[in-house]
């Protein structure tokens, strides 16, 4: 009980080489921010910067607030954003149910990456961040975790969207079941996790090829008859000693009117944890493919391959490096007019993380 202060800062140097001028498709950045008229780009980046406050006056009530700094804000957004705030009611040591009200990243899918910095194709296309407060109810015991979230109507910050701007006609449910030999300090610990999620209504519901934030209203102005398009997610993870293996698949229920095909993301990843001298370290490889167009279209698919390394020098400080290979330039904004299947890029990131 009491007040907890937490934070994170991830900084990078990014070098990119492309076979096409001004086309650098690495995920987690805006596609147009490196338009320098060349086939190379170099930038110092802030991948993540966040500051959190947790206040727990009793065992049953927890308040949380998180500010984030972002370099990739939409027009109309500030670089510092109050990204999360919530009141959580529950004490899992006494009772398996909990609930919260507030703004949050909605429980839908796994969306994680074993690599240090660049997010996965599933995260790129399907992570649900809310712009308005949500209401969630969860159940958590030693093996099972189920969360249901009621999302308000209209366009949220990412991926969730409904035609009616008023009310509570959207929602999500997510389930994870895990089992294994998870005793601390026991040799060859293993765990297996499997789960899935459902999102009732997504942004992939209109024929305007935009992926805008809530300040952009062009999609609803030009496509008043939005067709609800849900999304489904399944994932599995196997953890054995220092080895981790994960797979995740996310898809829309119907075709995206902007491309005529379903949006599908598949991510397969593996990691090996070891000691470099005395420092906890990780080698990782992540392979992802995003499919959203018919065969032969410039926007048919995009692929990502990430090889990463990270070593933790102290409890609060680590150094990391990545090589990222992207094939195809397929921005979700103006996807029909600017996509280019012939683009191939290599990106190299080195950086540091400070977390407390």
KEKE-3310 file (N, C-alpha, C; in steps of 0.2 Angstrom, whole numbers, plus 5000, padded with zeros to 4 digits):
npx = (5004:5002:5011:5018:5031:5035:5044:5050:5062:5067:5079:5085:5097:5094:5097:5094:5092:5086:5080:5073:5069:5065:5056:5053:5049:5049:5041:5031:5035:5030:5027:5031:5040:5054:5057:5069:5074:5083:5091:5094:5093:5095:5093:5091:5081:5067:5060:5052:5044:5039:5030:5024:5012:5007:4994:4989:4978:4971:4970:4961:4959:4966:4974:4979:4990:4997:5008:5014:5028:5028:5035:5028:5015:4998:4991:4985:4987:4996:5014:5017:5006:4992:4990:4985:4974:4966:4955:4956:4947:4949:4957:4967:4973:4963:4951:4946:4940:4941:4939:4939:4939:4942:4955:4964:4975:4967:4963:4966:4971:4989:5000:5014:5032:5047:5058:5069:5065:5056:5039:5027:5019:5006:5003:5005:4994:4983:4983:4973:4970:4962:4953:4943:4936:4935:4926:4930:4930:4937:4944:4955:4965:4977:4979:4970:4965:4953:4946:4934:4929:4920:4918:4917:4906:4910:4926:4941:4957:4966:4962:4949:4932:4916:4900:4890:4892:4889:4886:4888:4893:4903:4916:4927:4934:4945:4955:4967:4975:4986:4998:5010:5026:5030:5038:5048:5066:5067:5075:5075:5062:5045:5032:5016:5006:4990:4978:4966:4956:4943:4936:4924:4921:4930:4942:4943:4932:4927:4927:4937:4954:4961:4969:4966:4968:4958:4955:4954:4942:4939:4936:4923:4916:4916:4912:4898:4890:4895:4901:4901:4915:4922:4936:4947:4958:4971:4983:4999:5011:5026:5037:5052:5064:5078:5072:5061:5046:5034:5018:5006:4991:4980:4965:4953:4935:4929:4932:4942:4935:4943:4953:4947:4950:4953:4961:4975:4986:5001:5013:5028:5039:5055:5066:5081:5087:5101:5117:5128:5144:5141:5128:5111:5104:5098:5094:5085:5073:5061:5048:5036:5021:5010:4995:4984:4978:4973:4980:4994:4992:4999:4998:4997:5004:5015:5031:5041:5056:5065:5080:5086:5096:5099:5106:5106:5113:5112:5099:5091:5095:5099:5107:5104:5101:5096:5093:5083:5073:5063:5051:5042:5032:5019:5009:4996:4989:4982:4983:4980:4986:4999:5007:5020:5026:5039:5048:5062:5070:5083:5086:5095:5096:5103:5103:5098:5090:5081:5074:5062)
npy = (4994:5012:5024:5022:5026:5025:5022:5023:5024:5023:5024:5026:5024:5025:5017:5016:5007:5007:5001:5009:5026:5037:5027:5019:5006:5002:4996:5005:5017:5033:5032:5042:5051:5051:5056:5061:5061:5052:5035:5031:5033:5041:5042:5049:5042:5042:5028:5024:5033:5035:5039:5034:5033:5025:5022:5015:5015:5005:4987:4983:4993:5002:5015:5021:5030:5035:5044:5047:5050:5054:5053:5051:5057:5059:5072:5086:5080:5080:5079:5075:5064:5059:5044:5033:5030:5024:5017:5003:4989:4977:4962:4950:4941:4938:4936:4931:4939:4955:4972:4987:5004:5016:5023:5014:5001:4990:4973:4962:4949:4944:4952:4954:4956:4947:4954:4968:4982:4985:4984:4971:4963:4960:4968:4981:4981:4978:4982:4988:5004:5015:5030:5035:5032:5015:5001:4987:4969:4956:4940:4930:4917:4904:4898:4902:4917:4929:4942:4954:4968:4983:4995:5011:5019:5024:5031:5025:5028:5018:5006:5001:5004:5011:5013:5021:5036:5038:5030:5013:5002:4993:4981:4970:4953:4943:4929:4919:4904:4895:4883:4872:4868:4878:4882:4892:4894:4880:4868:4868:4873:4874:4880:4882:4892:4896:4905:4917:4930:4942:4955:4967:4977:4985:4997:4993:4994:5002:5010:5019:5021:5024:5025:5032:5043:5048:5061:5063:5064:5060:5047:5044:5054:5052:5039:5035:5024:5013:4996:4984:4976:4963:4957:4943:4934:4922:4914:4906:4901:4893:4890:4885:4882:4892:4894:4901:4901:4907:4910:4919:4924:4935:4941:4950:4948:4950:4955:4970:4984:4994:4987:4975:4963:4952:4958:4951:4945:4937:4931:4924:4919:4917:4915:4915:4915:4920:4921:4934:4936:4941:4946:4946:4941:4941:4933:4935:4931:4936:4934:4940:4942:4952:4952:4959:4961:4957:4943:4948:4962:4978:4980:4968:4960:4963:4959:4955:4954:4951:4952:4951:4958:4959:4965:4966:4977:4983:4982:4992:4997:4993:4987:4987:4979:4978:4970:4973:4967:4972:4968:4975:4990:4996:5006:5009:5020:5028:5016:5011:5019:5022:5011:4999:4985:4981:4986:4984:4984:4987:4989:4995:4996:5003:5004:5010:5006:5013:5009:5009)
npz = (5000:4997:4988:4972:4961:4944:4928:4911:4898:4882:4871:4854:4840:4824:4808:4791:4776:4760:4744:4737:4734:4748:4754:4768:4777:4790:4805:4817:4815:4807:4790:4781:4788:4785:4773:4763:4751:4747:4748:4760:4778:4793:4810:4827:4839:4850:4857:4867:4880:4896:4911:4926:4939:4953:4965:4980:4991:4999:5001:4991:4982:4969:4961:4945:4934:4919:4909:4893:4882:4864:4848:4837:4835:4830:4819:4829:4841:4856:4860:4873:4882:4891:4893:4899:4912:4927:4939:4949:4956:4967:4975:4972:4979:4988:4982:4966:4956:4948:4943:4933:4929:4916:4905:4894:4887:4878:4883:4871:4862:4862:4857:4859:4858:4856:4853:4856:4852:4840:4836:4833:4818:4822:4833:4826:4817:4825:4839:4852:4858:4869:4867:4875:4891:4897:4903:4912:4917:4925:4928:4937:4941:4946:4934:4924:4915:4912:4903:4901:4891:4890:4878:4873:4861:4843:4836:4842:4849:4843:4832:4837:4832:4829:4820:4826:4835:4848:4864:4870:4861:4858:4861:4869:4872:4881:4883:4893:4896:4906:4910:4919:4925:4936:4947:4957:4955:4952:4941:4924:4922:4915:4904:4897:4887:4881:4871:4867:4858:4855:4846:4844:4835:4822:4815:4802:4792:4782:4766:4763:4761:4774:4790:4802:4816:4831:4828:4815:4803:4791:4786:4790:4785:4771:4770:4776:4778:4787:4788:4800:4806:4814:4824:4827:4837:4840:4850:4856:4868:4872:4885:4890:4902:4897:4885:4873:4864:4853:4845:4835:4828:4820:4814:4803:4803:4791:4774:4772:4766:4760:4753:4749:4754:4769:4783:4789:4802:4806:4817:4822:4834:4843:4857:4867:4882:4892:4901:4899:4903:4918:4916:4913:4898:4881:4866:4851:4838:4827:4816:4805:4796:4787:4779:4767:4755:4738:4728:4719:4720:4724:4737:4743:4754:4768:4775:4789:4797:4812:4821:4836:4850:4868:4883:4900:4911:4923:4936:4931:4919:4902:4887:4869:4853:4836:4820:4806:4794:4781:4769:4756:4755:4763:4769:4781:4779:4765:4757:4745:4735:4737:4740:4738:4731:4728:4736:4747:4763:4775:4792:4805:4822:4837:4855:4871:4886:4900:4915:4928)
capx = (5000:5006:5013:5024:5033:5038:5045:5054:5065:5070:5082:5089:5100:5091:5100:5090:5094:5081:5081:5068:5070:5059:5052:5056:5043:5049:5035:5031:5036:5026:5031:5034:5044:5061:5057:5075:5076:5089:5089:5097:5090:5098:5089:5090:5074:5064:5056:5047:5046:5033:5030:5018:5010:5002:4992:4985:4976:4969:4972:4956:4958:4972:4974:4985:4990:5003:5010:5019:5030:5028:5037:5024:5008:4994:4989:4980:4989:5002:5019:5015:4999:4989:4988:4982:4972:4961:4953:4955:4945:4950:4962:4967:4975:4958:4945:4948:4937:4943:4936:4942:4936:4947:4958:4969:4976:4962:4965:4964:4977:4995:5003:5020:5037:5053:5064:5070:5062:5052:5034:5026:5014:5000:5003:5005:4987:4977:4982:4968:4971:4956:4953:4938:4937:4932:4924:4932:4929:4942:4944:4962:4967:4983:4980:4965:4964:4948:4945:4929:4930:4915:4921:4912:4905:4914:4933:4945:4964:4968:4959:4942:4928:4909:4897:4887:4897:4886:4883:4893:4891:4909:4918:4932:4935:4952:4956:4973:4976:4993:5000:5016:5030:5033:5041:5054:5072:5067:5078:5070:5055:5042:5025:5013:5001:4986:4973:4962:4952:4937:4935:4917:4921:4937:4942:4943:4925:4925:4931:4942:4960:4964:4970:4967:4967:4951:4955:4953:4935:4937:4933:4916:4912:4915:4909:4893:4887:4901:4900:4904:4920:4925:4943:4948:4965:4973:4990:5001:5018:5029:5043:5056:5071:5080:5070:5054:5043:5028:5015:5000:4987:4975:4962:4947:4930:4927:4936:4942:4932:4948:4957:4943:4952:4953:4968:4978:4993:5004:5019:5031:5045:5059:5071:5085:5090:5108:5121:5134:5148:5136:5123:5105:5104:5093:5095:5078:5071:5054:5046:5029:5018:5004:4991:4978:4977:4973:4986:4997:4991:5005:4997:4995:5007:5022:5034:5046:5061:5069:5085:5088:5100:5099:5109:5104:5119:5110:5092:5088:5099:5101:5109:5100:5103:5092:5093:5076:5072:5056:5049:5036:5030:5012:5006:4989:4986:4982:4986:4979:4989:5006:5010:5025:5028:5046:5053:5066:5074:5087:5087:5099:5095:5106:5100:5098:5083:5081:5067:5062)
capy = (5000:5018:5027:5019:5030:5021:5025:5020:5028:5019:5028:5022:5027:5020:5018:5012:5007:5005:5000:5014:5033:5039:5022:5016:5003:4999:4997:5009:5024:5035:5030:5048:5055:5051:5058:5065:5061:5047:5028:5030:5038:5040:5046:5047:5041:5040:5023:5024:5036:5034:5040:5031:5034:5020:5024:5010:5016:4999:4981:4982:4999:5004:5020:5021:5035:5035:5049:5045:5055:5050:5057:5049:5059:5062:5080:5088:5077:5083:5074:5071:5062:5055:5038:5028:5032:5020:5015:4996:4987:4970:4959:4944:4936:4936:4935:4930:4944:4962:4977:4994:5010:5021:5023:5009:4997:4984:4966:4959:4946:4945:4958:4955:4955:4945:4958:4974:4988:4986:4980:4965:4965:4960:4975:4986:4981:4976:4984:4993:5009:5018:5037:5036:5027:5009:4997:4980:4965:4951:4934:4928:4912:4902:4896:4905:4924:4931:4949:4957:4975:4987:5000:5016:5020:5029:5030:5025:5030:5013:5000:5000:5009:5009:5018:5026:5039:5038:5024:5008:4997:4990:4978:4964:4948:4940:4923:4915:4898:4893:4877:4870:4867:4885:4883:4897:4891:4874:4868:4866:4876:4875:4883:4883:4896:4897:4910:4920:4936:4944:4963:4967:4981:4988:5002:4990:4994:5007:5009:5024:5018:5028:5022:5039:5044:5050:5068:5063:5062:5059:5041:5044:5059:5049:5032:5035:5017:5008:4989:4982:4971:4961:4954:4937:4932:4916:4914:4901:4901:4888:4892:4879:4884:4898:4895:4904:4900:4910:4911:4923:4925:4939:4942:4953:4943:4951:4959:4977:4987:4998:4982:4969:4956:4952:4960:4945:4946:4931:4932:4918:4921:4913:4918:4911:4919:4917:4926:4936:4937:4940:4950:4943:4943:4938:4933:4934:4931:4937:4934:4942:4944:4955:4951:4963:4963:4951:4941:4952:4969:4981:4980:4961:4959:4965:4955:4958:4949:4955:4948:4956:4956:4964:4963:4970:4979:4984:4981:4998:4999:4988:4989:4983:4980:4975:4971:4973:4967:4973:4968:4979:4996:4995:5010:5008:5026:5028:5010:5009:5023:5023:5004:4997:4978:4980:4989:4980:4988:4984:4994:4994:5000:5002:5009:5009:5006:5014:5007:5009)
capz = (5000:4996:4981:4968:4955:4939:4922:4906:4893:4877:4865:4848:4834:4818:4802:4787:4769:4756:4737:4734:4737:4752:4756:4773:4780:4797:4809:4823:4813:4801:4783:4778:4792:4783:4766:4763:4744:4746:4749:4767:4783:4800:4815:4834:4841:4857:4855:4872:4886:4900:4918:4929:4946:4956:4972:4983:4998:5003:4997:4987:4978:4966:4955:4941:4929:4915:4904:4888:4876:4858:4842:4831:4836:4824:4820:4834:4847:4860:4861:4880:4882:4896:4889:4904:4919:4929:4946:4949:4962:4968:4978:4969:4985:4992:4978:4959:4952:4948:4938:4932:4924:4914:4899:4894:4881:4879:4883:4865:4859:4865:4854:4862:4854:4860:4852:4861:4851:4835:4837:4828:4813:4825:4836:4821:4814:4829:4846:4854:4863:4869:4868:4880:4897:4896:4909:4912:4922:4924:4932:4937:4946:4945:4927:4919:4915:4907:4904:4896:4891:4887:4874:4871:4853:4839:4834:4848:4847:4838:4829:4839:4829:4827:4816:4830:4839:4855:4867:4872:4856:4856:4867:4868:4877:4880:4888:4893:4900:4906:4915:4918:4931:4937:4954:4957:4956:4949:4935:4918:4922:4909:4905:4891:4887:4875:4872:4861:4859:4851:4846:4841:4829:4821:4810:4795:4791:4777:4759:4762:4764:4779:4796:4805:4824:4832:4826:4808:4802:4784:4784:4792:4781:4765:4771:4781:4780:4789:4789:4806:4805:4820:4824:4831:4839:4844:4852:4860:4870:4875:4888:4893:4904:4894:4878:4873:4857:4852:4838:4836:4822:4821:4807:4803:4801:4784:4770:4773:4760:4756:4749:4747:4758:4776:4786:4793:4804:4809:4820:4825:4837:4847:4861:4871:4888:4894:4905:4896:4909:4924:4914:4910:4891:4877:4858:4849:4831:4826:4809:4804:4789:4787:4773:4767:4748:4734:4725:4714:4722:4727:4745:4745:4760:4770:4779:4794:4801:4817:4825:4842:4856:4873:4889:4906:4914:4930:4937:4928:4913:4897:4880:4864:4846:4831:4813:4804:4786:4779:4762:4754:4758:4763:4774:4781:4776:4758:4755:4738:4731:4739:4742:4733:4733:4726:4741:4752:4767:4780:4797:4811:4828:4843:4859:4878:4890:4907:4917:4935)
cpx = (5004:5006:5019:5025:5037:5039:5050:5056:5069:5073:5086:5092:5098:5095:5096:5093:5089:5083:5077:5069:5064:5055:5055:5051:5044:5043:5036:5033:5031:5030:5034:5039:5052:5061:5063:5077:5082:5086:5092:5094:5094:5095:5091:5083:5073:5059:5050:5049:5039:5035:5024:5018:5005:5000:4987:4984:4974:4971:4967:4955:4965:4970:4980:4985:4997:5003:5015:5021:5031:5031:5033:5016:5004:4993:4984:4982:4995:5007:5019:5008:4998:4986:4984:4980:4966:4960:4952:4952:4946:4957:4963:4970:4969:4952:4948:4946:4940:4939:4940:4938:4941:4950:4964:4970:4971:4965:4962:4970:4983:4999:5010:5026:5043:5059:5064:5065:5056:5045:5032:5020:5007:4998:5002:4997:4982:4977:4977:4969:4965:4957:4948:4939:4933:4930:4926:4931:4933:4941:4951:4963:4974:4984:4976:4965:4959:4947:4940:4929:4924:4918:4916:4912:4910:4922:4937:4952:4967:4963:4951:4938:4921:4906:4893:4892:4895:4884:4889:4891:4897:4912:4923:4932:4942:4953:4963:4973:4983:4993:5007:5020:5034:5036:5047:5060:5073:5071:5074:5063:5052:5035:5023:5007:4997:4981:4970:4958:4947:4936:4929:4917:4927:4936:4942:4936:4922:4929:4936:4948:4964:4965:4971:4966:4960:4950:4953:4946:4933:4934:4925:4912:4911:4912:4904:4890:4893:4898:4904:4909:4924:4932:4943:4956:4966:4981:4992:5009:5020:5036:5046:5063:5072:5076:5062:5052:5036:5025:5008:4997:4981:4972:4955:4942:4928:4932:4936:4940:4938:4952:4953:4945:4953:4960:4970:4985:4995:5011:5022:5038:5049:5064:5075:5088:5096:5111:5127:5138:5143:5129:5117:5105:5099:5095:5087:5078:5064:5053:5038:5027:5011:5001:4985:4975:4976:4979:4988:4996:4998:5005:4995:4998:5013:5024:5040:5050:5065:5074:5087:5093:5099:5102:5108:5111:5118:5102:5088:5090:5101:5103:5106:5103:5098:5094:5086:5076:5065:5055:5042:5034:5023:5009:4999:4985:4987:4985:4985:4984:4997:5010:5015:5028:5036:5051:5056:5070:5078:5088:5091:5098:5100:5103:5101:5091:5085:5074:5067:5055)
cpy = (5006:5020:5024:5024:5025:5025:5021:5025:5023:5023:5024:5027:5022:5022:5013:5013:5004:5005:5005:5021:5034:5034:5018:5013:5001:5001:5001:5016:5026:5034:5036:5053:5055:5052:5063:5065:5056:5040:5026:5035:5036:5045:5044:5047:5040:5035:5023:5029:5037:5036:5038:5032:5029:5022:5018:5011:5010:4993:4980:4988:5001:5009:5020:5027:5035:5040:5046:5050:5051:5055:5055:5051:5061:5069:5081:5085:5080:5077:5071:5070:5058:5049:5033:5031:5027:5019:5007:4994:4979:4968:4952:4938:4934:4934:4935:4935:4951:4966:4983:4998:5014:5020:5018:5006:4991:4977:4963:4956:4947:4951:4959:4954:4953:4950:4964:4980:4988:4981:4975:4967:4965:4966:4981:4987:4981:4978:4989:4997:5013:5026:5039:5031:5021:5006:4990:4976:4959:4945:4931:4923:4910:4900:4900:4913:4926:4938:4951:4965:4978:4993:5005:5017:5024:5026:5030:5027:5025:5008:4999:5006:5006:5015:5024:5029:5040:5031:5020:5002:4993:4986:4972:4959:4945:4934:4920:4910:4896:4887:4875:4869:4874:4887:4887:4893:4883:4873:4865:4867:4876:4877:4883:4887:4896:4902:4913:4926:4938:4952:4964:4971:4985:4994:4999:4989:4999:5007:5015:5022:5023:5024:5028:5038:5047:5058:5069:5060:5060:5053:5041:5049:5056:5042:5032:5028:5012:5001:4987:4976:4969:4959:4948:4936:4926:4916:4908:4902:4895:4890:4886:4881:4891:4899:4897:4903:4903:4911:4915:4924:4929:4941:4946:4947:4944:4955:4967:4980:4991:4993:4976:4963:4957:4955:4954:4946:4939:4932:4925:4920:4916:4917:4914:4916:4916:4923:4927:4939:4936:4943:4946:4945:4939:4939:4931:4934:4931:4938:4935:4943:4946:4955:4955:4964:4956:4950:4946:4960:4971:4980:4973:4959:4963:4960:4958:4952:4953:4950:4953:4953:4961:4961:4968:4971:4980:4982:4986:5000:4993:4991:4984:4984:4976:4976:4969:4972:4967:4972:4970:4985:4997:4999:5009:5014:5027:5022:5008:5013:5024:5016:5002:4990:4977:4982:4984:4985:4984:4990:4991:4998:4998:5006:5007:5010:5008:5013:5006:5008)
cpz = (5000:4989:4978:4962:4950:4933:4918:4901:4888:4872:4860:4844:4829:4812:4797:4780:4765:4748:4733:4738:4742:4755:4761:4777:4787:4801:4815:4822:4808:4795:4780:4781:4790:4776:4765:4755:4743:4748:4756:4771:4789:4805:4822:4836:4848:4856:4860:4878:4890:4907:4921:4937:4948:4963:4974:4990:5002:4998:4991:4981:4975:4960:4951:4935:4925:4909:4899:4883:4870:4853:4836:4832:4830:4825:4825:4841:4850:4860:4868:4880:4888:4893:4893:4910:4921:4937:4945:4956:4962:4972:4976:4974:4989:4988:4970:4954:4953:4943:4938:4928:4923:4907:4899:4887:4882:4879:4876:4862:4864:4863:4856:4857:4858:4859:4856:4859:4846:4836:4832:4824:4817:4829:4831:4818:4819:4836:4847:4860:4863:4870:4874:4885:4895:4903:4908:4918:4921:4930:4932:4942:4943:4937:4922:4921:4910:4908:4898:4897:4887:4884:4872:4863:4850:4839:4840:4845:4842:4838:4831:4835:4828:4824:4821:4835:4847:4858:4869:4867:4854:4862:4864:4874:4876:4885:4887:4898:4900:4911:4914:4925:4932:4944:4953:4959:4954:4942:4930:4919:4915:4910:4898:4891:4880:4876:4866:4863:4854:4852:4842:4835:4828:4816:4802:4792:4786:4771:4758:4765:4768:4786:4801:4813:4824:4830:4819:4807:4795:4782:4785:4787:4774:4765:4777:4783:4781:4790:4795:4804:4811:4819:4829:4832:4842:4845:4856:4862:4873:4878:4892:4895:4901:4887:4878:4865:4857:4845:4840:4829:4824:4814:4808:4801:4794:4781:4772:4766:4756:4752:4746:4750:4765:4778:4791:4795:4807:4811:4823:4827:4842:4851:4865:4876:4891:4898:4900:4901:4915:4922:4911:4903:4887:4869:4856:4841:4831:4818:4809:4797:4790:4779:4773:4760:4744:4731:4719:4715:4725:4735:4747:4752:4761:4775:4783:4797:4805:4820:4830:4847:4861:4879:4894:4910:4922:4930:4933:4921:4909:4891:4875:4857:4842:4824:4811:4797:4785:4771:4760:4758:4757:4769:4775:4779:4769:4755:4748:4733:4732:4740:4736:4735:4732:4731:4746:4756:4772:4785:4802:4817:4834:4848:4867:4881:4897:4910:4925:4938)
residu = (UNK:UNK:UNK:UNK:UNK:UNK:UNK:UNK:UNK:UNK:UNK:UNK:UNK:UNK:UNK:UNK:UNK:UNK:UNK:UNK:UNK:UNK:UNK:UNK:UNK:UNK:UNK:UNK:UNK:UNK:UNK:UNK:UNK:UNK:UNK:UNK:UNK:UNK:UNK:UNK:UNK:UNK:UNK:UNK:UNK:UNK:UNK:UNK:UNK:UNK:UNK:UNK:UNK:UNK:UNK:UNK:UNK:UNK:UNK:UNK:UNK:UNK:UNK:UNK:UNK:UNK:UNK:UNK:UNK:UNK:UNK:UNK:UNK:UNK:UNK:UNK:UNK:UNK:UNK:UNK:UNK:UNK:UNK:UNK:UNK:UNK:UNK:UNK:UNK:UNK:UNK:UNK:UNK:UNK:UNK:UNK:UNK:UNK:UNK:UNK:UNK:UNK:UNK:UNK:UNK:UNK:UNK:UNK:UNK:UNK:UNK:UNK:UNK:UNK:UNK:UNK:UNK:UNK:UNK:UNK:UNK:UNK:UNK:UNK:UNK:UNK:UNK:UNK:UNK:UNK:UNK:UNK:UNK:UNK:UNK:UNK:UNK:UNK:UNK:UNK:UNK:UNK:UNK:UNK:UNK:UNK:UNK:UNK:UNK:UNK:UNK:UNK:UNK:UNK:UNK:UNK:UNK:UNK:UNK:UNK:UNK:UNK:UNK:UNK:UNK:UNK:UNK:UNK:UNK:UNK:UNK:UNK:UNK:UNK:UNK:UNK:UNK:UNK:UNK:UNK:UNK:UNK:UNK:UNK:UNK:UNK:UNK:UNK:UNK:UNK:UNK:UNK:UNK:UNK:UNK:UNK:UNK:UNK:UNK:UNK:UNK:UNK:UNK:UNK:UNK:UNK:UNK:UNK:UNK:UNK:UNK:UNK:UNK:UNK:UNK:UNK:UNK:UNK:UNK:UNK:UNK:UNK:UNK:UNK:UNK:UNK:UNK:UNK:UNK:UNK:UNK:UNK:UNK:UNK:UNK:UNK:UNK:UNK:UNK:UNK:UNK:UNK:UNK:UNK:UNK:UNK:UNK:UNK:UNK:UNK:UNK:UNK:UNK:UNK:UNK:UNK:UNK:UNK:UNK:UNK:UNK:UNK:UNK:UNK:UNK:UNK:UNK:UNK:UNK:UNK:UNK:UNK:UNK:UNK:UNK:UNK:UNK:UNK:UNK:UNK:UNK:UNK:UNK:UNK:UNK:UNK:UNK:UNK:UNK:UNK:UNK:UNK:UNK:UNK:UNK:UNK:UNK:UNK:UNK:UNK:UNK:UNK:UNK:UNK:UNK:UNK:UNK:UNK:UNK:UNK:UNK:UNK:UNK:UNK:UNK:UNK:UNK:UNK:UNK:UNK:UNK:UNK:UNK:UNK:UNK:UNK:UNK:UNK:UNK:UNK:UNK:UNK:UNK:UNK:UNK:UNK:UNK:UNK:UNK:UNK:UNK:UNK:UNK:UNK:UNK:UNK:UNK:UNK:UNK:UNK:UNK:UNK:UNK:UNK:UNK:UNK)
# end
